[in-house]
């Protein structure tokens, strides 16, 4: 059975761009919800100072993340003038293709680092009987 992937990215919101970021994220979330029924969770958070945005996603497997990166690529690029991505963390084992795409995304959104975290122990109750 494929293990889920947990994705977290963090971005600095550029000065004066918060409303555009908010509008863009609402549009992106609606786009993802409509086109990616396999996605378990997709959430956008702002910190207390409204200067950092975090995106948290739970994919059932690497194929789901690959589909997300394919479909969302043009939407992600629209954020290039609004944010500076600082980091991408993936918990689980994405395919080499997904890792390449994440590095490309990190580069065009501000040169963020991409860190992979290998599962050592744990369990998920994502699909309850």
KEVOMI-467355 format. One record per residue (C-alpha): residue number from 0; residue in three letters; chain; x, y, z. Coordinates in steps of 0.1 Angstrom, whole numbers. Example, Ala and Ser with C-alpha at 12.3 -4.5 7.8 and 13.67 -1.06 7.14 Angstrom:
<sites>
nr/rest/kette/px/py/pz
0/ALA/A/123/-45/78 .
1/SER/A/137/-11/71 .
</sites>
This chain:
<sites>
nr/rest/kette/px/py/pz
0/UNK/A/0/0/0 .
1/UNK/A/13/35/-9 .
2/UNK/A/21/58/20 .
3/UNK/A/7/93/21 .
4/UNK/A/28/123/15 .
5/UNK/A/26/153/37 .
6/UNK/A/36/186/21 .
7/UNK/A/44/219/38 .
8/UNK/A/57/251/22 .
9/UNK/A/64/285/36 .
10/UNK/A/65/318/18 .
11/UNK/A/72/354/26 .
12/UNK/A/44/376/13 .
13/UNK/A/59/406/-4 .
14/UNK/A/51/441/9 .
15/UNK/A/17/454/-3 .
16/UNK/A/7/421/-19 .
17/UNK/A/-15/404/8 .
18/UNK/A/-48/411/-9 .
19/UNK/A/-36/397/-42 .
20/UNK/A/-22/366/-23 .
21/UNK/A/-55/361/-6 .
22/UNK/A/-75/363/-38 .
23/UNK/A/-50/340/-56 .
24/UNK/A/-51/314/-28 .
25/UNK/A/-89/313/-28 .
26/UNK/A/-88/308/-66 .
27/UNK/A/-61/281/-63 .
28/UNK/A/-80/262/-35 .
29/UNK/A/-112/262/-56 .
30/UNK/A/-93/250/-87 .
31/UNK/A/-76/222/-67 .
32/UNK/A/-108/211/-50 .
33/UNK/A/-126/208/-83 .
34/UNK/A/-99/190/-102 .
35/UNK/A/-81/168/-76 .
36/UNK/A/-107/147/-58 .
37/UNK/A/-79/123/-47 .
38/UNK/A/-63/150/-25 .
39/UNK/A/-70/143/12 .
40/UNK/A/-63/178/25 .
41/UNK/A/-52/212/11 .
42/UNK/A/-50/242/34 .
43/UNK/A/-35/277/33 .
44/UNK/A/-25/294/65 .
45/UNK/A/-13/330/73 .
46/UNK/A/8/337/104 .
47/UNK/A/-3/363/130 .
48/UNK/A/16/391/114 .
49/UNK/A/1/382/79 .
50/UNK/A/36/381/65 .
51/UNK/A/41/344/61 .
52/UNK/A/19/320/42 .
53/UNK/A/20/282/47 .
54/UNK/A/5/256/24 .
55/UNK/A/-2/222/39 .
56/UNK/A/-14/193/18 .
57/UNK/A/-19/156/23 .
58/UNK/A/-16/134/-7 .
59/UNK/A/-26/97/-7 .
60/UNK/A/6/89/-27 .
61/UNK/A/33/102/-50 .
62/UNK/A/11/100/-81 .
63/UNK/A/-14/125/-65 .
64/UNK/A/14/150/-58 .
65/UNK/A/27/146/-94 .
66/UNK/A/-9/153/-107 .
67/UNK/A/-11/183/-84 .
68/UNK/A/22/197/-97 .
69/UNK/A/11/192/-134 .
70/UNK/A/-23/208/-130 .
71/UNK/A/-12/236/-107 .
72/UNK/A/20/246/-124 .
73/UNK/A/5/276/-142 .
74/UNK/A/-14/287/-111 .
75/UNK/A/17/285/-90 .
76/UNK/A/36/307/-114 .
77/UNK/A/11/334/-109 .
78/UNK/A/24/339/-74 .
79/UNK/A/60/346/-85 .
80/UNK/A/55/384/-82 .
81/UNK/A/36/381/-49 .
82/UNK/A/57/359/-26 .
83/UNK/A/92/346/-20 .
84/UNK/A/91/309/-12 .
85/UNK/A/114/300/17 .
86/UNK/A/110/263/21 .
87/UNK/A/93/231/9 .
88/UNK/A/92/201/32 .
89/UNK/A/79/167/21 .
90/UNK/A/73/140/46 .
91/UNK/A/72/106/29 .
92/UNK/A/88/92/-2 .
93/UNK/A/80/111/-34 .
94/UNK/A/90/98/-68 .
95/UNK/A/122/113/-84 .
96/UNK/A/99/131/-109 .
97/UNK/A/80/148/-81 .
98/UNK/A/113/158/-64 .
99/UNK/A/125/174/-97 .
100/UNK/A/92/193/-101 .
101/UNK/A/93/205/-65 .
102/UNK/A/129/218/-70 .
103/UNK/A/117/236/-102 .
104/UNK/A/87/251/-83 .
105/UNK/A/110/262/-55 .
106/UNK/A/134/279/-79 .
107/UNK/A/108/299/-98 .
108/UNK/A/90/310/-66 .
109/UNK/A/121/324/-49 .
110/UNK/A/149/298/-46 .
111/UNK/A/135/279/-17 .
112/UNK/A/151/249/-2 .
113/UNK/A/134/215/-7 .
114/UNK/A/139/190/22 .
115/UNK/A/127/154/21 .
116/UNK/A/119/136/54 .
117/UNK/A/120/98/54 .
118/UNK/A/94/80/76 .
119/UNK/A/111/62/105 .
120/UNK/A/81/51/125 .
121/UNK/A/44/59/127 .
122/UNK/A/10/51/113 .
123/UNK/A/-19/69/96 .
124/UNK/A/-56/66/101 .
125/UNK/A/-66/83/70 .
126/UNK/A/-89/56/57 .
127/UNK/A/-110/44/86 .
128/UNK/A/-131/12/81 .
</sites>
